């Protein structure tokens, strides 16, 4: 690290990157492990409502202010017949879920998911099976969800007790179809053609829906980014978003590099942004396609092995990652990247929302908010309006993976309607506090609306059911404002979120 522990941040509310899409603050619920059963849906819990939905879980999810929820998978999707999950519950078949070696009871399905979304005020983001599923089954699901009564699948929805269409706007065309692990894996050209034809039928049912094309599963795939170019060239004019998936890891226990992962996140976005620009030009198209980062999280401690698969049980304990302080700081930086890349990144879904690599863990009696819960909560509730192009003058530090990196990672937003300017600051240093001079260049802030901070001395510190408040965001004293400036000191290993009125 450089000798100076001083930094400067320059804010100009006129220097906007783009409007911030509220859909950046979305989640993902898959039929995997205990996400649905014993997570969202748990009739055996004393917290269950009349429909079996966990009221304490829903309260915690509401506080995260999700805008959309992706469902039902994930790898599960590619072997799922949606018709198994509708109709009278006692007539639904139990199935072997080949993706996770589990038993799927199908007692929770499309209509239960719609009721759940309504209760927590999020938009459903449905996915259609492009593995064992056909373009016809994809179109049928759109009809079931969105068509007025009068035809087969809309009438079937009404028979199941739901007369009014759900009007689901966002739809994913398959999941990770580039992956050999995927049920019904396809080569790029084959998937591109199948997705294009499914998209045509789906939009013929409802021209207002927005479709997400399945992109590369991760940047280490041998076909990345050629897969993305190929499928986009084939399906470009029929889709609206292109998906990206990434799970951050610290398997080398290299905290300095792990805390600089934002460099990798930005590189991933920049690569796919270039692919989008190329394909639009190559296709001579006036149509725009944006990015949807619809699976993202830290995940490396609870990896799947042959010894920890589902073993043909219902709701097995799979990949229930325990998150620590450094994980939370990586999540905060990831969301800084969301704001900095908001011109091309318009949707993102935290994977997942309960128990399975999630901000919330449950027992039958209660729940635990993990460290990553808090940065998501602050961003989701504070970042609105336009993302700002912030100028940061920061000390540097050395990393093995990315070379010299700034100690501070910063993003900001400005909502012209409310006058609120939110600033998000991560101090990557493990040892040094940083004194920051914040300068507003075009307008003076009149008051600090809120100030919160998450910090600690041990990057491996984590919350537990016994000690749930080890890593949490707490209010801090508001820094003084004077003449369009403010000075604050951020401790090492910290995430600070400020909201000021400009």
C-alpha positions in Angstrom: 0.0 0.0 0.0 1.2 3.5 -0.7 2.4 5.7 2.2 -0.5 8.1 2.0 -3.8 7.2 3.8 -5.7 10.1 2.2 -8.1 10.0 -0.6 -10.4 12.3 -2.5 -13.8 11.7 -4.1 -15.3 14.1 -6.6 -19.1 14.1 -7.1 -20.9 15.9 -10.0 -24.6 15.2 -10.3 -24.5 16.2 -14.0 -21.9 13.6 -14.8 -24.3 10.7 -15.2 -23.5 7.3 -16.6 -27.0 6.1 -17.2 -30.4 5.5 -15.5 -30.1 2.8 -12.9 -32.5 -0.1 -13.7 -34.4 -1.1 -10.6 -34.1 -4.7 -12.0 -30.5 -4.7 -11.0 -31.8 -5.5 -7.5 -33.4 -8.8 -8.2 -33.1 -12.4 -6.8 -33.2 -16.0 -7.9 -35.1 -18.9 -6.3 -34.4 -22.4 -7.6 -35.8 -25.8 -6.8 -32.5 -26.8 -5.2 -31.6 -27.8 -1.7 -33.6 -25.9 0.8 -34.3 -22.7 -1.2 -38.0 -23.5 -1.8 -38.8 -26.3 0.6 -37.8 -25.4 4.2 -36.9 -21.9 2.9 -39.6 -20.0 1.2 -42.2 -22.7 1.7 -42.3 -24.6 5.0 -45.8 -25.5 6.3 -44.1 -27.2 9.3 -42.7 -23.9 10.6 -44.5 -21.9 13.3 -43.9 -18.9 11.0 -45.8 -20.4 8.1 -48.9 -18.6 6.8 -52.1 -20.3 5.6 -50.4 -21.0 2.3 -47.3 -22.5 3.9 -45.1 -19.5 3.1 -42.7 -18.4 5.8 -43.7 -15.0 7.0 -40.3 -14.3 8.7 -38.5 -15.1 5.4 -40.9 -12.9 3.4 -40.3 -10.0 5.9 -36.5 -10.4 5.4 -36.9 -10.5 1.6 -39.1 -7.4 1.6 -36.4 -5.6 3.5 -34.0 -6.5 0.7 -36.4 -4.7 -1.7 -36.1 -7.2 -4.6 -37.7 -6.0 -7.8 -37.9 -9.3 -9.7 -37.5 -12.9 -8.8 -36.1 -15.5 -11.3 -37.7 -19.0 -11.1 -37.6 -22.1 -11.1 -34.0 -22.6 -12.1 -31.1 -23.0 -12.7 -30.0 -26.5 -13.7 -33.3 -27.7 -12.3 -35.1 -25.9 -15.1 -33.6 -28.1 -17.9 -35.4 -31.2 -16.7 -38.6 -29.6 -15.4 -42.1 -30.0 -16.8 -44.0 -27.0 -15.6 -47.3 -28.9 -15.9 -46.2 -31.1 -13.0 -46.3 -28.1 -10.7 -49.9 -26.8 -11.4 -53.3 -28.1 -10.5 -54.5 -29.8 -7.3 -51.5 -30.4 -5.1 -52.6 -33.9 -4.1 -52.6 -34.9 -7.8 -49.1 -33.6 -8.7 -46.5 -36.3 -9.3 -43.2 -36.5 -7.3 -40.3 -36.6 -9.7 -36.6 -37.4 -9.5 -34.7 -34.2 -10.1 -31.7 -35.3 -12.1 -29.9 -32.0 -11.8 -29.5 -32.1 -8.0 -30.1 -35.8 -7.4 -33.1 -34.9 -5.3 -36.8 -35.7 -5.0 -39.1 -32.9 -6.2 -42.6 -33.2 -4.7 -44.0 -30.4 -7.0 -46.2 -29.2 -4.1 -44.8 -25.7 -4.8 -45.1 -24.6 -8.5 -46.1 -21.8 -10.8 -49.2 -20.6 -9.0 -47.6 -20.8 -5.6 -44.7 -18.8 -6.9 -47.0 -16.1 -8.2 -48.7 -15.8 -4.9 -45.3 -15.6 -3.2 -44.2 -12.8 -5.6 -47.3 -10.9 -4.9 -46.9 -11.1 -1.1 -43.3 -9.7 -1.3 -44.2 -7.2 -4.1 -41.7 -8.4 -6.7 -42.2 -9.1 -10.4 -42.0 -12.8 -11.4 -39.2 -13.6 -13.8 -40.1 -17.0 -15.3 -37.8 -19.4 -17.1 -38.7 -22.0 -19.8 -37.0 -25.4 -20.2 -34.7 -25.5 -23.2 -33.2 -28.9 -22.2 -35.9 -31.6 -22.2 -38.5 -28.9 -23.0 -39.8 -27.9 -26.4 -40.5 -24.6 -28.0 -44.2 -25.6 -27.7 -44.0 -26.2 -24.0 -42.3 -22.8 -23.6 -45.1 -21.1 -25.5 -47.8 -23.1 -23.6 -46.4 -21.7 -20.3 -46.6 -18.1 -21.6 -50.2 -18.8 -22.5 -50.9 -20.3 -19.1 -49.5 -17.3 -17.4 -50.5 -14.4 -19.6 -53.4 -15.2 -21.9 -57.0 -14.3 -21.2 -59.4 -17.2 -20.7 -60.8 -18.8 -23.9 -58.1 -21.1 -25.0 -56.7 -24.4 -23.6 -53.9 -23.3 -21.2 -55.5 -20.1 -20.2 -58.6 -22.1 -19.4 -56.5 -24.5 -17.5 -55.2 -21.7 -15.3 -58.8 -20.6 -14.6 -59.7 -24.2 -13.7 -56.8 -24.1 -11.2 -58.5 -21.1 -9.6 -56.7 -18.2 -11.2 -59.0 -16.4 -13.7 -56.9 -13.3 -14.3 -53.7 -13.5 -16.3 -50.5 -13.0 -14.3 -49.0 -10.8 -17.1 -45.4 -12.1 -16.4 -43.1 -9.6 -18.2 -39.7 -11.2 -17.9 -38.7 -14.6 -19.2 -35.5 -16.6 -19.5 -35.0 -18.9 -22.5 -33.3 -21.8 -20.8 -30.3 -21.9 -18.4 -26.6 -22.4 -19.0 -27.2 -24.3 -22.2 -23.5 -24.1 -23.0 -22.6 -26.3 -20.1 -22.0 -30.1 -20.6 -23.5 -30.6 -17.2 -26.8 -29.2 -18.3 -29.7 -31.6 -19.1 -30.2 -31.3 -22.8 -26.9 -29.3 -23.4 -26.8 -27.8 -26.9 -24.0 -26.5 -29.1 -24.2 -22.7 -29.6 -25.8 -22.8 -33.1 -28.4 -25.4 -32.0 -29.3 -23.4 -28.9 -29.4 -20.1 -30.8 -31.9 -21.6 -33.3 -34.0 -23.2 -30.6 -34.1 -20.1 -28.5 -35.0 -17.9 -31.5 -37.9 -20.2 -32.4 -39.1 -20.4 -28.8 -38.9 -16.6 -28.6 -41.0 -16.1 -31.7 -43.8 -18.3 -30.3 -43.6 -16.8 -26.8 -43.8 -13.2 -28.2 -46.6 -14.2 -30.5 -48.6 -15.1 -27.3 -47.6 -11.8 -25.7 -45.8 -9.1 -27.7 -45.0 -7.1 -24.5 -42.8 -9.8 -22.8 -39.0 -9.3 -22.5 -36.8 -12.3 -23.1 -33.4 -13.2 -21.8 -31.0 -15.3 -23.9 -28.8 -17.8 -22.1 -25.2 -16.6 -22.3 -21.9 -18.3 -21.3 -22.1 -20.0 -17.9 -18.8 -18.4 -16.8 -15.7 -16.7 -18.2 -13.7 -19.9 -17.9 -15.8 -21.9 -20.4 -13.7 -22.8 -23.5 -16.4 -21.5 -25.7 -16.5 -18.0 -24.0 -17.2 -15.5 -25.6 -17.7 -17.3 -29.0 -20.9 -18.9 -27.6 -22.3 -15.5 -26.9 -21.4 -14.1 -30.3 -23.0 -17.1 -32.1 -26.3 -17.3 -30.2 -26.7 -13.5 -30.3 -26.2 -13.3 -34.1 -28.9 -16.0 -34.5 -31.5 -14.7 -32.0 -30.6 -10.9 -31.7 -33.9 -9.4 -33.0 -36.0 -11.8 -30.9 -34.5 -11.2 -27.5 -34.0 -8.2 -25.1 -31.4 -9.3 -22.6 -28.3 -11.6 -22.7 -27.5 -13.4 -19.5 -24.2 -13.7 -17.7 -23.3 -15.9 -14.7 -20.4 -15.6 -12.3 -19.5 -16.9 -8.9 -16.6 -15.3 -7.1 -14.1 -17.5 -5.2 -11.2 -17.2 -2.8 -10.0 -20.8 -2.9 -6.4 -19.6 -2.7 -7.1 -17.7 0.6 -5.7 -14.6 -1.1 -7.7 -11.8 0.6 -6.0 -8.9 -1.1 -6.8 -10.3 -4.6 -10.3 -11.4 -3.5 -11.0 -7.9 -2.4 -10.0 -6.6 -5.8 -12.4 -8.9 -7.7 -14.3 -5.9 -9.1 -11.6 -5.7 -11.7 -12.7 -9.2 -13.0 -16.4 -8.3 -12.8 -15.8 -5.1 -14.9 -13.7 -7.1 -17.4 -16.5 -9.6 -17.8 -19.1 -6.8 -18.5 -16.7 -5.1 -20.9 -16.1 -8.2 -22.9 -19.8 -8.9 -23.3 -20.6 -5.3 -24.0 -18.1 -5.5 -26.9 -19.8 -8.6 -28.1 -23.2 -6.8 -28.0 -21.9 -3.9 -30.0 -20.3 -6.2 -32.6 -23.4 -8.3 -33.1 -25.6 -5.2 -33.4 -23.3 -3.9 -36.1 -22.8 -7.3 -37.7 -26.6 -7.8 -38.0 -27.2 -4.2 -39.2 -29.8 -4.0 -36.4 -31.5 -1.0 -34.8 -32.6 -3.3 -31.9 -30.7 -3.1 -28.6 -30.0 -6.0 -26.3 -28.8 -5.4 -22.7 -27.0 -7.6 -20.2 -28.7 -9.5 -17.4 -26.4 -10.8 -14.7 -29.0 -13.2 -13.5 -26.7 -15.4 -11.4 -24.1 -13.8 -9.2 -22.7 -14.4 -5.7 -19.7 -15.6 -3.8 -19.5 -19.4 -3.8 -16.5 -21.6 -3.0 -16.7 -22.9 0.5 -19.7 -25.3 0.1 -19.0 -26.7 -3.3 -20.8 -29.8 -4.5 -19.0 -33.1 -4.6 -20.1 -36.7 -5.1 -20.3 -36.9 -1.3 -22.7 -34.0 -0.9 -25.4 -34.4 -3.6 -29.1 -34.7 -2.9 -29.0 -38.5 -2.3 -32.6 -38.7 -3.6 -34.1 -36.9 -0.7 -36.4 -33.9 -0.6 -34.9 -30.5 0.4 -31.3 -31.8 1.0 -28.9 -29.4 2.6 -26.9 -28.3 -0.5 -24.4 -25.5 -0.8 -25.4 -23.7 2.3 -22.5 -21.3 2.1 -21.6 -19.4 5.3 -20.6 -15.8 4.4 -18.0 -13.7 6.2 -16.8 -10.1 6.2 -14.6 -10.3 3.1 -17.5 -11.9 1.2 -19.7 -9.0 2.1 -17.1 -6.5 0.9 -16.9 -8.4 -2.5 -20.7 -8.2 -2.8 -20.6 -4.5 -2.1 -18.0 -4.0 -4.8 -20.0 -6.1 -7.2 -22.9 -3.8 -6.8 -20.6 -0.8 -7.3 -19.8 -2.4 -10.6 -23.6 -2.7 -11.3 -23.8 1.1 -11.0 -20.7 1.9 -12.9 -21.8 -0.4 -15.8 -25.5 0.6 -15.7 -25.4 1.8 -19.3 -25.3 -1.8 -20.5 -26.2 -3.9 -17.4 -30.0 -3.6 -16.8 -30.9 -6.7 -14.8 -29.2 -8.8 -12.1 -30.4 -11.6 -9.8 -28.6 -12.6 -6.6 -28.3 -16.3 -6.6 -30.0 -17.4 -4.5 -32.3 -15.9 -1.9 -32.8 -18.4 0.9 -30.5 -21.2 2.3 -28.8 -22.1 -1.0 -25.8 -19.7 -1.4 -28.1 -17.1 0.1 -28.2 -14.0 2.4 -30.7 -15.8 4.6 -30.4 -19.2 6.4 -33.3 -20.8 8.1 -34.2 -23.4 10.7 -37.8 -24.4 11.3 -38.0 -21.9 14.1 -36.0 -18.9 12.9 -33.7 -17.3 10.4 -30.2 -15.8 10.2 -29.2 -12.8 8.1 -25.7 -13.4 6.7 -23.0 -10.8 6.2 -23.9 -10.4 2.5 -27.5 -9.4 3.4 -26.5 -5.9 4.5 -24.7 -4.5 1.4 -27.5 -5.7 -0.8 -30.1 -4.1 1.5 -28.3 -0.8 1.4 -27.8 -0.6 -2.3 -31.3 -1.8 -3.1 -32.9 0.8 -0.9 -30.6 3.7 -1.6 -29.4 3.5 -5.2 -31.9 5.1 -7.5 -32.1 7.6 -10.4 -28.9 7.9 -12.3 -25.5 6.3 -11.7 -22.7 8.9 -11.5 -19.3 8.9 -13.0 -17.3 9.4 -9.8 -13.7 10.6 -9.8 -11.7 8.8 -7.1 -8.1 9.7 -6.1 -7.1 6.7 -3.9 -3.9 5.1 -2.5 -3.0 1.9 -4.2 -2.1 -1.6 -2.9 -0.6 -4.7 -4.4 -2.4 -7.8 -5.4 -1.1 -11.1 -6.9 -4.0 -11.4 -9.3 -4.6 -7.9 -10.5 -1.4 -6.0 -9.9 -1.7 -2.6 -8.2 -5.3 -1.7 -7.3 -7.0 1.3 -5.6 -7.6 0.8 -1.9 -11.0 2.5 -2.4 -13.8 1.1 -4.6 -16.6 3.7 -5.1 -19.9 4.2 -6.8 -22.7 6.8 -6.5 -26.2 7.6 -7.6 -28.3 10.7 -7.8 -32.1 10.8 -7.9 -33.2 14.2 -9.3 -36.8 13.8 -8.1 -35.8 13.4 -4.4 -32.5 15.2 -4.5 -30.8 12.3 -2.8 -27.2 11.4 -3.6 -26.0 8.0 -2.4 -22.3 7.2 -2.2 -21.0 3.7 -1.7 -17.4 3.2 -0.5 -15.4 0.0 0.1 -12.0 0.2 1.9 -10.1 -2.8 0.7 -7.2 -2.3 3.1 -6.9 -4.9 5.8 -4.8 -2.6 8.0 -5.3 1.1 7.3 -8.1 3.6 7.9 -8.5 6.1 5.0 -9.3 9.7 5.4 -11.5 10.8 2.5 -12.3 14.3 1.3 -15.6 14.2 -0.5 -16.1 17.2 -2.9 -19.4 18.0 -4.5 -18.6 20.0 -7.7 -21.9 21.2 -9.0 -24.2 21.5 -6.0 -23.7 21.6 -2.2 -25.3 19.0 0.0 -27.7 20.4 2.6 -27.9 17.4 5.0 -26.8 13.8 5.5 -30.0 11.7 5.2 -28.4 8.5 6.4 -25.0 6.9 7.1 -24.3 3.2 7.6 -21.2 1.1 7.8 -20.2 -2.6 7.9 -16.7 -3.3 9.1 -14.5 -5.5 11.2 -11.0 -6.6 11.9 -11.2 -10.2 10.8 -12.0 -10.9 7.1 -13.2 -14.4 8.1 -15.6 -13.2 10.7 -19.2 -14.5 10.1 -22.6 -14.4 11.6 -24.1 -17.5 13.2 -27.4 -18.4 14.9 -25.6 -18.2 18.2 -23.9 -14.8 17.3 -26.0 -13.2 14.6 -24.6 -9.7 14.8 -20.9 -10.2 14.2 -21.0 -8.7 10.7 -23.9 -6.2 10.3 -24.4 -2.7 8.9 -25.0 -0.2 11.6 -25.8 3.6 11.6 -22.7 5.8 12.1 -22.4 9.5 13.0 -23.1 11.6 10.0 -20.0 13.5 8.7 -20.1 17.3 8.8 -20.9 19.2 5.6 -19.4 22.5 4.8 -19.0 24.5 1.6 -19.8 21.5 -0.7 -17.3 19.3 1.1 -17.1 16.7 3.8 -14.4 14.6 5.4 -14.9 11.1 6.7 -12.6 8.4 7.9 -13.4 4.8 6.8 -11.8 1.9 8.8 -10.0 -1.0 7.2 -12.2 -3.8 5.8 -15.3 -1.6 5.6 -18.2 -0.7 3.5 -19.8 2.7 4.0 -23.1 3.9 2.5 -23.9 7.6 2.7 -27.0 9.4 1.5 -27.1 13.2 1.3 -29.6 15.7 0.1 -28.3 17.8 -2.7 
